[in-house]
């Protein structure tokens, strides 16, 4: 099998001092933080920085102390139970081939089979376990490395597949390399989970990753919720929703069972299972922020510093868990979701003046993210503006923030607030393939629901009194560190080290931001005079603004029976020709419709249609004209039907607040003439059949999260 360049170390060669001495003069040594009983070091040959290094282990203790795998397996089993997972559940493993993901493979296989290597010994694959190796294709040797990792994983008895990245817009630039690769990796892993009908995806993030993220967010002045780091369990939602009515939209569960393990544990687990791994050289590049933080943390690492930093992160996570619980309860009690895509907040039930800032801010942010379907956090001045707005009761004004429009609910005298999608939102329209999406999530939905129920049952065992209440009133990262020191969570030495790390990375961030501002190029944006729209062909499904599934079609059979006109017998023999007439006078011969949001002109147009004269007043000589002549004269043979449809639509629209109407999807032809407002059943012509179903990509609350 082809192998990437690098220095291969195996358990056998480690015991051979002769071979070690052969390479010592050529190798560089990088020390790792170690416990008192174990020393870790790695060998790196002087090879190009683009190469990955193939390793089997770190150095064992000189006395070759055996590694207790049972302790790791027991901890892992407890974490899996906390996540709501049982050995019979089907799981996808994200595997890179590094020590972290290889350790994840070892522990998951043992948890599934209750015995290390039992499936591999029988030359069988472990049931319900699939590893996915993502080949990013960013280095020449990545394909060979992916094949090597595939061989190692399958040798463990785990079914494995390789997925290659396709960079349709070109490979990412160096400054965005890690971020782009991470997004692409999750996209591929999620796609593989759905394709194989598996509802759980596991990754190998560990405690050191949490520490890096803590320092990174601390340097950006994140609050206690951001400092809680990565969720233990969260949900990923597919870009293309399931079109079947039965699908509940549970998404894929992303589980990180190794968050209580440290990096050195990853090496020990691989050692204990005699598993090899690869080292990615990009993890040593100081061009990337996380790498700089990782190296600095390694220099500062000591048992006390590491344990106190993890205790601080744990306190933030307990606070996050408490806030999430409160927000979930408030949403069930005080929020009503309307089928037209907006929500109503009952301020009397919410009682915002009694809520702490951190809880109310999170509550508002989750609501706005649901309505706009944009997952950008609400921060800074926008968050303060919304807090003041919600706490002003009764509500009398309107405000626009984070892609949403907030205003008093009609008839509520300001005791209720509408949250609608803003008219300046991005009019994204994604075409859906029903054969790829319909029913795909149904088979995993029940399993995901059961896992979530198990996880919630476990977390409910922790009473509110045990959560991190002491951090609820803190608004800045500095105040959190001061309070943590005052409460004895961290000592003076750890406090100083964290402050030093925070300042160093903050300076790097400010310098980078200034460079970006200096090099910023202004782009002029030209706005079209008419409302922006997106093309949708008949019989195609479109996902509009991540909120509405829109479909339209042309009724080709028995179209003439839907007309209500005098002298209708005169046209019963037209058959397909008559349908072609309606098609040409509304949709056009190209059979193209466009989707956009409703505008005020649509309301006026409906009012005009509802006041049109009856078709009975059309002169006989006009009816005797040929089909082509009537089309040229713009005489609408559907005027009766159109008038009644417009009247019904106006009546229904009056029950929808004006602000909410502006986010409704409508269909227009290429000339901008209104064809349909599916949400209120308006059809300009009986030949056009359209529907719009509110099915948001992300549910209210952002889906299930656990920060245990």
C-alpha positions in Angstrom: 0.0 0.0 0.0 1.3 3.5 -0.8 2.6 5.3 2.2 3.1 9.0 2.9 6.6 10.3 3.7 7.5 10.2 7.4 9.1 8.3 10.2 7.2 5.1 11.1 7.6 4.0 14.7 6.1 0.7 15.9 5.9 -0.9 19.3 8.6 -3.3 18.3 11.0 -0.6 17.2 10.6 1.3 20.4 12.1 -1.5 22.3 15.1 -1.5 20.0 17.7 1.0 21.3 19.9 0.3 18.3 17.3 1.5 15.8 16.4 4.5 18.0 20.1 5.6 18.0 20.1 5.4 14.2 17.5 8.1 14.0 18.3 10.3 17.0 20.8 12.4 15.1 18.2 13.2 12.4 15.1 13.7 14.6 13.7 16.7 16.5 12.1 16.1 19.9 9.0 17.9 21.0 8.2 17.4 24.7 4.6 16.9 25.8 3.0 17.6 29.1 3.1 14.5 31.1 2.1 13.0 34.3 4.6 12.0 36.9 4.5 8.4 35.7 4.7 8.8 32.0 7.0 10.6 29.6 5.8 11.4 26.1 7.9 12.5 23.1 7.6 12.4 19.4 10.0 12.0 16.5 10.0 14.4 13.5 12.3 13.9 10.6 13.4 16.9 8.6 10.8 16.4 5.9 8.8 19.0 4.1 6.1 20.7 6.2 3.3 19.5 3.9 4.0 15.8 4.9 2.1 14.0 7.5 3.9 11.8 9.9 3.0 8.2 10.6 3.4 7.1 14.2 2.4 4.2 16.3 2.9 5.6 19.8 4.6 8.0 22.2 7.3 6.7 24.3 6.1 4.5 27.2 7.4 4.9 30.6 11.0 3.7 30.9 9.8 0.8 33.2 7.2 0.0 30.5 4.3 0.4 33.0 1.2 -1.3 31.5 -1.7 1.0 30.6 -5.0 0.4 32.4 -7.5 0.3 29.5 -10.4 -0.6 31.8 -10.4 2.8 33.5 -10.7 4.5 30.1 -13.4 2.1 29.0 -15.4 2.7 32.2 -15.2 6.5 31.8 -16.2 6.2 28.2 -19.2 4.0 29.0 -20.4 6.5 31.5 -20.2 9.4 29.0 -22.1 7.4 26.4 -24.8 6.7 29.0 -25.0 10.4 29.8 -25.5 11.1 26.1 -28.4 8.7 26.0 -26.6 6.1 23.9 -26.8 2.3 24.2 -24.5 -0.2 22.5 -27.3 -1.2 20.0 -27.5 2.3 18.6 -26.0 2.9 15.2 -23.1 5.4 15.1 -20.9 7.2 12.5 -17.3 8.0 13.6 -15.5 10.9 12.1 -11.9 9.6 11.7 -8.8 11.6 10.6 -6.3 9.0 11.5 -4.7 11.0 14.3 -4.3 9.8 17.9 -7.6 11.4 18.9 -9.9 9.7 16.4 -8.0 6.4 16.6 -8.6 6.4 20.3 -12.2 7.1 19.7 -12.3 4.1 17.4 -10.7 1.9 20.1 -13.1 2.9 22.8 -16.2 2.8 20.7 -15.4 -0.7 19.4 -14.8 -1.9 22.9 -18.0 -0.3 24.1 -20.0 -1.9 21.3 -18.5 -5.4 21.7 -17.6 -5.3 25.4 -14.2 -6.7 24.3 -11.3 -5.2 22.5 -10.7 -6.7 19.0 -13.4 -9.3 19.2 -14.9 -8.4 15.8 -11.5 -8.2 14.2 -10.5 -11.6 15.5 -13.6 -13.1 13.9 -12.9 -11.2 10.7 -16.2 -9.4 10.9 -17.4 -5.8 11.1 -19.0 -4.5 14.3 -22.7 -4.1 13.8 -24.0 -0.6 13.7 -20.6 1.2 13.5 -19.3 3.1 10.5 -16.1 5.2 10.3 -15.8 7.9 7.6 -12.4 9.2 6.6 -12.5 12.6 4.9 -9.8 13.2 2.3 -9.7 17.0 2.0 -7.4 16.7 -1.0 -5.3 19.7 0.2 -2.0 17.8 0.1 -0.4 15.5 -2.5 -0.1 12.6 -0.1 -3.6 12.9 1.4 -5.1 10.1 -0.7 -2.4 7.6 0.4 -2.9 8.6 4.0 -6.7 8.1 3.7 -6.1 4.6 2.3 -3.7 3.9 5.1 -6.2 5.0 7.8 -8.9 3.0 6.1 -6.8 -0.1 6.4 -6.0 0.5 10.1 -9.7 1.1 11.0 -11.0 -1.9 9.1 -8.4 -4.0 10.8 -10.1 -3.0 14.1 -13.4 -4.6 12.8 -15.0 -1.2 12.0 -16.5 -0.7 8.6 -14.9 2.3 6.9 -15.4 4.4 3.9 -13.3 7.3 2.4 -15.1 10.5 1.3 -13.2 13.0 -0.9 -13.8 16.7 -0.8 -14.8 18.5 -3.9 -13.8 22.2 -3.9 -16.1 23.5 -6.6 -15.1 27.1 -6.0 -11.4 26.3 -5.6 -9.3 25.1 -2.7 -9.4 27.4 0.4 -6.7 30.0 0.9 -4.2 29.5 3.7 -5.8 32.0 6.1 -9.1 30.1 5.9 -7.8 26.6 5.5 -8.7 25.1 8.8 -12.1 26.7 9.0 -13.0 25.7 5.4 -11.7 22.2 6.0 -13.8 21.9 9.2 -17.0 23.0 7.5 -16.5 20.7 4.6 -15.7 17.8 6.9 -18.9 18.2 8.9 -20.9 18.6 5.7 -19.5 15.3 4.4 -19.9 13.5 7.7 -23.5 14.6 8.0 -24.3 13.6 4.5 -22.8 10.1 5.1 -24.9 9.8 8.3 -28.1 10.6 6.4 -27.2 8.4 3.4 -26.7 5.4 5.7 -29.7 6.2 7.8 -27.6 6.7 11.0 -28.7 9.3 13.5 -25.6 9.7 15.6 -22.2 11.2 14.6 -19.3 11.1 17.0 -16.1 13.1 16.9 -13.0 12.9 19.0 -12.8 16.4 20.6 -11.2 16.3 24.0 -10.4 18.4 27.1 -7.4 20.1 25.5 -9.6 21.2 22.6 -12.0 22.7 25.1 -9.1 24.6 26.8 -8.0 26.0 23.4 -11.5 27.1 22.6 -11.8 28.7 26.0 -8.7 30.9 25.6 -9.8 31.7 22.0 -13.2 32.9 23.1 -11.8 34.6 26.2 -9.6 36.7 23.9 -12.8 37.7 22.0 -14.4 38.8 25.3 -17.1 36.0 25.2 -19.5 35.7 28.1 -20.1 32.7 30.3 -22.2 31.0 27.6 -19.5 31.2 25.0 -16.8 30.1 27.5 -18.8 26.9 28.1 -17.1 25.6 24.9 -18.4 22.8 22.7 -21.6 21.0 23.6 -21.3 17.5 24.8 -24.3 16.6 22.6 -25.9 18.9 19.9 -27.9 18.6 16.8 -26.9 19.1 13.2 -29.7 19.9 10.7 -29.7 19.0 7.1 -29.6 21.8 4.5 -32.3 20.0 2.6 -35.3 19.2 4.8 -37.2 16.0 4.6 -40.2 16.6 2.4 -42.3 13.9 4.0 -45.1 15.0 6.3 -44.1 12.3 8.9 -40.5 13.7 9.3 -40.1 15.5 12.6 -36.9 17.2 11.7 -34.8 15.9 14.6 -31.5 16.2 12.7 -28.4 14.3 13.4 -27.0 14.1 16.9 -23.4 15.2 17.2 -21.8 13.6 20.2 -18.4 14.3 21.7 -17.8 11.6 24.3 -14.1 12.4 24.9 -14.4 15.8 26.4 -13.2 14.5 29.8 -10.1 13.0 28.3 -6.8 14.8 27.8 -4.5 14.6 24.8 -2.0 12.4 26.6 -4.9 10.0 27.2 -5.4 9.7 23.5 -1.8 8.5 23.1 -2.1 6.1 26.0 -5.3 4.5 24.6 -3.6 4.0 21.3 -0.7 2.5 23.0 -2.8 0.2 25.1 -4.6 -1.1 22.0 -1.4 -1.2 19.9 -2.9 1.2 17.4 -0.9 3.4 15.0 -1.8 6.9 14.0 -0.8 9.8 11.8 0.3 13.3 12.8 -0.8 16.3 10.7 2.0 18.8 10.2 -0.5 21.7 9.9 -1.2 21.3 13.6 2.3 22.8 14.2 1.9 25.8 12.0 1.8 29.1 13.9 -0.2 30.7 11.1 -3.4 29.2 12.7 -4.7 30.7 15.9 -5.6 27.4 17.6 -2.1 26.1 17.0 -0.6 29.2 18.7 -2.9 28.7 21.7 -2.2 25.0 21.8 1.6 25.5 21.9 1.3 28.2 24.6 -1.0 26.0 26.7 1.6 23.2 26.4 4.3 25.5 27.7 2.2 26.5 30.7 0.7 23.1 31.4 1.0 21.7 34.9 -1.4 19.4 36.8 -2.7 22.3 38.9 -3.1 24.7 35.9 -4.8 22.1 33.8 -7.2 20.9 36.5 -8.2 24.4 37.5 -8.8 25.5 34.0 -11.0 22.5 33.4 -12.9 23.4 36.7 -13.5 26.9 35.4 -14.8 25.5 32.1 -17.0 23.1 34.0 -18.5 26.0 36.0 -19.3 27.8 32.8 -20.9 24.7 31.4 -23.1 24.3 34.5 -24.2 27.9 34.1 -25.0 27.3 30.4 -27.0 24.2 31.3 -29.1 26.3 33.8 -29.7 29.1 31.2 -30.7 26.6 28.5 -33.2 25.0 30.8 -34.8 28.3 31.7 -35.0 29.4 28.0 -36.6 26.1 27.0 -39.3 26.4 29.7 -40.0 30.0 28.7 -40.3 29.1 25.0 -42.9 26.4 25.8 -44.9 28.8 28.0 -44.6 32.3 26.4 -44.1 31.7 22.6 -46.6 30.8 19.9 -45.4 29.7 16.4 -47.7 30.7 13.6 -47.9 28.7 10.4 -47.1 31.8 8.4 -43.6 31.8 9.8 -43.6 34.3 12.6 -43.8 34.0 16.4 -45.8 35.8 19.1 -44.3 36.5 22.6 -46.7 36.9 25.5 -44.9 39.4 27.7 -47.4 38.7 30.5 -46.2 35.1 30.7 -42.6 35.9 30.0 -42.3 38.7 32.7 -39.0 40.0 31.2 -38.4 42.4 34.1 -37.9 39.5 36.4 -35.4 37.7 34.2 -31.6 38.1 34.5 -29.9 39.6 31.5 -28.1 36.5 30.5 -31.3 34.4 30.4 -33.4 37.1 28.5 -30.6 37.7 26.1 -30.3 34.0 25.3 -34.1 33.7 25.0 -34.3 36.6 22.5 -31.3 35.4 20.5 -32.8 31.9 20.1 -36.1 33.4 18.9 -34.5 35.7 16.4 -32.3 32.8 15.1 -35.4 30.7 14.6 -37.4 33.4 12.8 -34.6 34.5 10.5 -33.1 31.0 10.2 -29.7 32.6 10.5 -27.4 31.2 13.2 -25.4 34.4 13.8 -25.3 35.3 17.5 -26.9 38.5 18.7 -24.2 40.5 20.4 -23.1 43.9 21.7 -25.4 46.9 21.0 -28.0 44.9 19.2 -28.4 42.6 22.3 -28.7 45.7 24.6 -31.3 47.3 22.3 -33.4 44.1 22.3 -33.2 43.8 26.1 -34.5 47.3 26.6 -37.2 46.8 24.0 -38.6 43.6 25.5 -38.5 45.0 29.0 -40.5 48.1 27.9 -44.1 47.1 28.7 -46.5 47.7 27.2 -44.6 47.6 23.9 -45.5 50.5 21.6 -42.8 50.8 19.0 -41.0 48.6 16.4 -37.4 47.6 16.0 -35.3 45.7 13.4 -32.4 43.6 14.5 -30.5 40.5 13.3 -32.7 39.9 10.2 -36.0 40.2 12.2 -38.7 42.9 12.7 -40.3 43.2 16.1 -43.5 45.1 16.8 -46.6 45.1 19.0 -49.1 42.4 18.1 -52.3 43.9 16.8 -55.1 44.0 19.4 -52.8 43.2 22.3 -52.3 46.8 23.5 -48.5 46.1 23.6 -48.8 43.0 25.9 -47.6 40.8 23.0 -44.8 41.1 20.6 -44.6 39.8 17.0 -41.2 38.6 15.7 -41.2 38.4 11.9 -38.6 37.9 9.3 -37.2 41.2 8.1 -37.8 42.2 4.5 -34.1 42.8 4.0 -33.3 39.1 4.7 -31.4 37.1 2.1 -33.9 35.6 -0.4 -32.1 32.2 -0.7 -33.9 29.5 -2.7 -32.4 26.1 -2.7 -33.7 23.4 -5.1 -34.6 20.2 -3.4 -34.6 16.7 -4.9 -37.6 14.8 -3.4 -36.0 11.4 -4.3 -33.0 12.3 -2.1 -34.8 14.0 0.8 -38.3 12.6 1.1 -38.6 10.0 3.9 -34.8 9.9 4.5 -35.0 11.1 8.1 -38.1 9.1 9.0 -36.3 5.9 9.8 -33.8 7.6 12.1 -36.3 10.0 13.7 -37.6 7.7 16.3 -34.1 6.5 17.3 -32.9 10.1 17.7 -36.0 11.0 19.8 -35.3 8.1 22.1 -31.6 9.0 22.5 -32.5 12.6 23.3 -35.1 11.4 25.8 -32.5 9.2 27.5 -30.0 12.1 27.6 -32.6 14.5 29.1 -33.6 11.9 31.7 -29.9 11.7 32.8 -29.4 15.5 32.9 -32.6 15.9 35.0 -30.9 14.0 37.8 -28.8 17.2 38.3 -30.9 19.6 40.4 -30.8 23.3 39.7 -29.0 23.9 43.0 -25.9 22.1 41.7 -25.5 24.4 38.6 -23.2 27.3 38.3 -25.4 30.0 39.7 -22.5 32.2 40.9 -21.7 33.2 37.3 -25.2 34.2 36.2 -24.8 37.9 36.9 -21.4 38.3 35.2 -21.3 40.1 31.8 -17.6 40.2 30.8 -14.8 37.7 30.6 -12.7 39.7 33.0 -15.4 39.6 35.7 -15.8 35.8 35.2 -12.1 35.3 35.9 -12.2 37.5 38.9 -15.2 35.7 40.3 -13.7 32.3 39.6 -10.6 33.3 41.6 -12.8 34.7 44.4 -14.8 31.5 44.6 -11.6 29.4 44.7 -12.3 27.7 41.3 -8.8 28.9 40.1 -5.8 30.0 42.1 -3.7 33.1 41.7 -1.1 31.4 39.5 -3.7 30.0 37.2 -5.4 33.3 37.1 -2.3 35.1 36.0 -1.5 32.5 33.4 -5.0 32.8 31.9 -4.8 36.6 31.8 -1.4 36.4 30.1 -2.9 34.0 27.4 -5.9 36.2 27.0 -3.9 39.4 26.4 -1.4 37.7 24.1 -4.2 36.3 21.8 -6.3 39.5 22.1 -3.3 41.5 20.7 -2.9 39.0 17.9 -6.6 39.4 17.1 -6.5 43.2 17.1 -3.5 43.3 14.9 -5.1 40.9 12.4 -8.3 42.9 12.4 -6.5 46.2 11.7 -4.6 44.6 8.7 -8.0 43.4 7.3 -9.5 46.8 7.7 -6.6 48.5 6.0 -6.8 46.1 3.0 -10.6 46.3 2.8 -11.9 47.0 -0.7 -15.2 48.8 -1.1 -17.7 47.2 -3.4 -20.6 49.1 -4.9 -24.0 47.3 -4.7 -26.7 48.1 -7.3 -30.2 47.4 -6.2 -32.9 46.5 -8.7 -35.9 48.7 -8.9 -38.3 45.7 -8.5 -38.4 43.2 -5.6 -35.7 40.5 -5.9 -36.8 37.0 -6.8 -35.6 33.5 -7.5 -36.5 31.2 -10.4 -38.5 28.1 -9.8 -39.6 25.7 -12.5 -42.8 23.7 -12.4 -42.9 20.5 -10.5 -39.7 21.4 -8.7 -39.3 21.9 -4.9 -37.7 25.0 -3.7 -36.5 25.8 -0.1 -37.2 29.5 0.3 -35.1 31.3 3.0 -34.6 28.1 4.9 -38.3 28.4 6.0 -40.8 27.5 3.3 -41.0 24.5 1.0 -42.5 26.0 -2.2 -43.8 24.0 -5.2 -45.9 24.9 -8.2 -47.3 23.1 -11.1 -49.5 23.5 -14.2 -52.7 21.5 -14.2 -52.8 19.9 -17.7 -55.9 17.8 -17.4 -59.5 18.9 -17.1 -58.4 22.5 -16.9 -61.5 23.7 -18.7 -63.8 22.3 -16.0 -62.4 24.8 -13.5 -63.7 27.8 -15.6 -67.0 29.5 -14.7 -68.1 31.5 -17.7 -71.1 32.2 -19.9 -71.1 30.4 -23.2 -68.6 27.9 -21.8 -69.8 25.2 -24.2 -68.3 27.2 -26.9 -64.8 26.4 -25.6 -65.2 22.8 -24.4 -63.7 21.5 -27.6 -60.4 23.5 -27.1 -58.9 20.8 -24.9 -55.1 21.2 -24.8 -55.4 24.4 -26.9 -57.4 26.1 -24.2 -54.9 25.1 -21.5 -52.2 26.6 -23.7 -54.1 29.8 -23.8 -54.1 30.1 -20.0 -50.5 29.0 -19.9 -49.4 31.7 -22.3 -51.5 34.5 -20.8 -50.1 34.0 -17.2 -47.0 31.8 -16.9 -45.7 32.2 -20.5 -44.5 29.7 -23.0 -41.2 29.3 -21.1 -43.2 28.0 -18.1 -41.1 29.8 -15.5 -42.2 31.3 -12.2 -40.2 33.4 -9.8 -40.4 33.3 -6.0 -40.1 36.4 -3.8 -41.5 37.9 -0.6 -44.8 39.6 -0.6 -44.8 43.4 -1.1 -47.5 46.1 -0.6 -48.2 46.2 -4.3 -49.4 42.6 -4.1 -52.1 43.6 -1.6 -53.2 46.5 -3.9 -53.2 44.1 -6.9 -55.5 41.7 -5.1 -57.8 44.5 -4.2 -58.0 45.5 -7.9 -58.7 41.9 -8.9 -61.5 41.6 -6.3 -63.3 44.7 -7.8 -63.1 43.5 -11.5 -66.2 43.2 -13.5 -67.8 39.8 -13.9 -67.0 37.8 -17.0 -70.7 38.0 -17.8 -70.2 41.6 -18.9 -67.7 40.6 -21.5 -69.1 41.4 -25.0 -70.1 38.6 -27.3 -68.0 39.8 -30.1 -64.9 39.5 -27.8 -65.8 35.9 -26.9 -66.1 35.1 -30.6 -62.5 36.1 -31.2 -60.0 33.4 -31.9 -57.9 32.1 -29.0 -54.8 33.9 -30.3 -56.7 37.2 -30.7 -58.1 37.0 -27.1 -54.6 36.3 -25.8 -53.3 39.3 -27.7 -56.2 41.4 -26.2 -55.2 40.3 -22.7 -58.7 39.1 -22.0 -58.5 36.8 -19.0 -60.8 33.9 -19.4 -60.4 33.1 -15.7 -61.7 36.4 -14.4 -64.5 34.9 -12.3 -62.2 32.4 -10.6 -59.5 35.0 -10.1 -61.9 37.5 -8.5 -63.2 35.0 -6.0 -59.7 33.8 -5.2 -58.6 37.4 -4.6 -61.5 38.0 -2.3 -60.8 35.0 -0.2 -57.0 35.8 -0.1 -57.7 39.4 1.1 -60.0 38.1 3.9 -57.3 35.7 5.1 -54.5 38.3 4.8 -56.4 40.6 7.1 -55.9 38.1 9.9 -52.1 38.1 9.3 -50.2 41.1 10.7 -48.8 43.5 8.1 -45.2 42.8 9.2 -45.7 39.1 8.9 -47.3 39.3 5.4 -44.1 40.8 4.0 -42.2 37.5 4.7 -44.7 35.3 2.9 -43.5 33.7 -0.3 -45.3 34.6 -3.6 -45.0 33.4 -7.2 -44.8 35.9 -10.1 -44.3 35.4 -13.8 -41.3 36.7 -15.7 -43.0 40.0 -16.1 -43.6 40.3 -12.4 -47.4 39.6 -12.6 -48.7 37.9 -9.4 -49.4 34.2 -10.0 -50.0 32.9 -6.5 -49.8 33.5 -2.8 -49.8 29.9 -1.7 -50.1 30.6 2.1 -53.5 32.2 1.6 -54.6 30.0 -1.3 -54.6 32.7 -4.0 -54.2 31.4 -7.6 -54.5 33.8 -10.4 -55.4 31.0 -12.8 -56.8 27.6 -12.1 -54.1 26.1 -14.3 -51.5 27.2 -11.7 -51.4 25.0 -8.5 -49.0 26.2 -5.8 -48.2 25.4 -2.2 -45.9 26.8 0.5 -45.3 24.8 3.7 -43.6 26.4 6.7 -40.8 24.0 7.6 -37.9 25.8 9.2 -34.5 24.2 8.9 -33.6 24.9 12.6 -36.4 24.4 15.2 -37.2 26.9 17.9 -34.5 26.8 20.6 -31.8 25.6 18.1 -32.4 21.9 18.7 -31.2 19.7 21.6 -28.0 20.7 23.4 -26.3 19.2 26.4 -23.4 20.8 28.3 -23.0 18.1 30.9 
